[in-house]
Amino acid sequence: MTRLFAGTQFDRPPECDRCGRLEEECECPPPEPEPPTYLAPHKQTARLAVEKRKRGKMVTVIRGLAAEDNDLSAMLTKLKTSCGAGGTLQEDSIEIQGRHLDRLRVELKAMGYHVKG
Ligand SMILES: [Zn+2]
């Protein structure tokens, strides 16, 4: 009887890429995580907008900064402190509660970003 996965990677016990030993015998240290490579702020443009959310709450939204190019969670923490307001990280934007256009413009420019809005 021919095994379905004969000759494929599914047929072999897992081996370490680095030492070639079976994974259960491998003593290699765990791989270092790659340091994130962020894009220089001066190559990016943050777009600011004040928008209304449910129950009439106003938020200031920062768009145009991709999560893979920026440490958005660190930025959110800094901006919340600077504005003295709450905020959340969205999929493709940062939202700070309240109207903070002027403050955020100053902060983002100080970080080196171009700012529109
Ligand atoms: Zn190994």
Residues whose N, C-alpha, C, O or C-beta is under 5 A from the ligand:
A	BS01	ZN	C16 R18 C19 G20 C26 E27 C28
